Amino acid sequence: MPAWDTEQGVRREVAAEHRQLEALFEELRRALRGADGEPSREILAQLGEALEAHFDREGCLYYPSIWALQPQRKAALSALVEAHGDLLELLEGVRAGLAANDSERAQGALAELWNGFHEHEQAEEHLLESIDRDLDAGAPDS
């Protein structure tokens, strides 16, 4: 399989995971506005598991393959991996707000997490688009 097919597959997979995570963020936002703690906790658990699994796939599967094919992207990929830890810390803030039964605090922490995730998501998708463009420019003509 040519390298550009692998990269485009990664890009599609990452984008699909981002859409699923966005749906969980929105579901949690709605639940927190309703101030019903138990559904919020369940959705937060789902979001946390999905975020952690997504970050694991990126850090252990997607990024290393990109790194191997595009070593000049090391700094950008390293920055994305570092951001995962920051985002997981923000997730802890949402958990703390819910644990304290402080819906306002949980909503504020979720807003921070969403903003950080959204910025991360955009940086990641921009990087993957850039890689696609570079690979397409160097691809042999059909």
N, C-alpha and C positions, 0 to 999 in steps of 0.2 A: 504494500500500500504506500503510495507516495506520501511524503511528509505533510504536504498541504491538506490531504484528506484527513489525516489524523488531527491536525490543528483545527480544521473546521468542525470536526466531530466534537472536539473538546469545547470549542466555542459554543456550539449548539447545546451541549450538555450543561455547561455552566450557566448559560442564559435560561435554560429550562428550570434549573434548580433555583436561580434567582427569582423567577416568577412564582414558584411554589413558596419560597420564603416570604415574598411580598404578600401573598395571600394570607399566610399565617400572621404576619405583622398586622394586617388589616383586621383579621378576626380577633386578635388580642386587643387591638385598639377599641373595637366595638364592645368587647366584653368588659374592659376596664371602665368604659363610660357608663355601662349598666351597673357598675359597682357590685356585681355578684361575684364574690371571691372564688367560689369553687370552680365555675367554668373558666375563670381567668387563670387559675392555677393549672388546670388541665391544658389549656391552650398554650400557656407559657412553657409547660413541660414539653409539649410537642415542638414549639418553636426552638427551645433550647437544644433538644435532641437533633432537630433538623439542621440548625446552625452548626453544631459541633460536628455532625457527620459531613456536612458540606465543607467545612474548613479542613477536616481530616482528608477528604478526597482531594481537595485542592493542594494541600501541603504534602501529601504522600503520593498522589497519583498524577494529577494534572500538571502541577508546576514542575516536578522533576523531569517529566517528559519534554516539556517546553524548554526547560533549562538545558537538557541534553541536545536538543535540536537548535536552540538559540542561546548559546552561552553569553552573548552580548546583552541579554535581558536579565542577567543575574541581579543587578541592583533593583530593578523594578519588581522582580518576583520576590526578592527578599523583603522589600517594603510591604508588599501585599501580605506576606506571611506574618510579619510583625503586627500588621493591623488586625489580624485574627485575634491575637491576645488582647488587644485593646477592646475589641468588640465583645469578647467574652467577659471582660471586666464590666462593661456597660450592662450586659445581660444580668450579671450579679446584682446590679443596682435595681433592676426591675424585680428580681426575686426578693431582694431585701424589702422593697416597698410593699409587695404583696404579703410577705411574712409578717410585716408590722401592721397589716390591714390598713395601709395608708394608700388609698387609690390614687390620690393626687401625686404622691411621690412616685408611685409605680408608673403613672402616666408620663410624668416628666422624664423618668429614666428611660422609658420606652421611646419617647420622642428623640432623646439623645442617641439611643441605640439605632433607631431607624435612620436618623441623619447620617450617623457614622457608617452604617451598612450601605446606605444609598451612595455615599461618596466612594466607598470601597468598591461597590458594584460597578459604578461608572468607570473608575480607574481600571478595573480588571477588564471590563468589556472593551474599553478603549485600547488597552494593551493587546488583547486578542485580535481586535480588528486590525491593528497596526501590523501584527505578525502575519495575518492573512494577506494584507496588501503586499508586504515584503515578499512573502512566499509566492503570491500570484505574479509579482513582477519578475521573479527569478524562475518561474515554472517554464518548462519547455513547451513550445507551441504544439498544439494537437495536430 
